[in-house]
Amino acid sequence: MRILSARVVHARRDNRTRKVEAIVRLMAESGPGGGIMRVDVAVAAPGRAPGAARLRERLLAAAKLAFAAAPSAYRARRAA
């Protein structure tokens, strides 16, 4: 499986927990000749993490890791 692109399609800050919750859209290739699929992954990350990567990068990395760990847990749609 290869991740071709990742982007944040929706994000919101939860002031109570001080986390940012986001929906990240991944475009992934399932394998050679397997076609391209689109998957939306919900993730959360602390709003502030001193010394860590930027928030956007942390959200994208969390989504990629979650999808790579359990791709069958997400409903994939064929990309047009």
N, C-alpha and C positions, 0 to 999 in steps of 0.2 A: 504494500500500500504506500502510495506517495501523495503527500499533501501538495497541491499545486498552488493554492492561494488560501488566505484567511483574512477575514475582515469583520470588524465589529458592526453588527447591523442595528443593535439596540443596547443601550446601557442606562442604568439608573443607580443613583447613590442612595443607600439606606443609611440615614443619619443615626438611627438607633444602634446599628451594629458597626457603623463606620466602614462598611464594605461596599464595593461596587459590584453589582450583578449585571451580567451582560449575556447577550445572545451573539455567538460568533458563528458566522457562516464559513464552512470549509468546502473547498472544491478539492476532491481527491480522486486519484486514479486507482482503481482496485487492483490492477495488475496489467501485464502486457495484453493489449487488446481487450481489456475488460470494460472499457468505457469510463467516462467521467461522471462522478456522482456529487450531489450537493447535500450537505448535512448541516443542520443547525444544532449547536451545542451550547447549553446553558452553563455558565461558569461564574465564579465569584472570586474576588481578590480584595485584600485590604486596600482602602483608599490611599493610605500613606504607608510606605515601607522604606524608611531611611536606609540608604545604601544599596537598595535593590534596583532592578531595571525599571524603566518607565511603566506606568500603569497599563497602557495599551499593549506593550510587549508582554507583560505578565499575563494579561487576559488571553492573548493569542496563544501563548505557550501552554497555558492551562487547558485550553480547548483542544489543542493538538495532542497533548498528552492523554487527556481523557478519551479522545476518540481512538488514538492508537492503542490504548490499553483494552478497550472493549468496543470495537466497531459494531458488533452485533447489537449493542444496546441502543443504537441510534437508527432512526428510520431514514434511510438514504433515498434520495430522489435522483433520477437520471437528469443530468444537466442538458439543456437544449443546445 
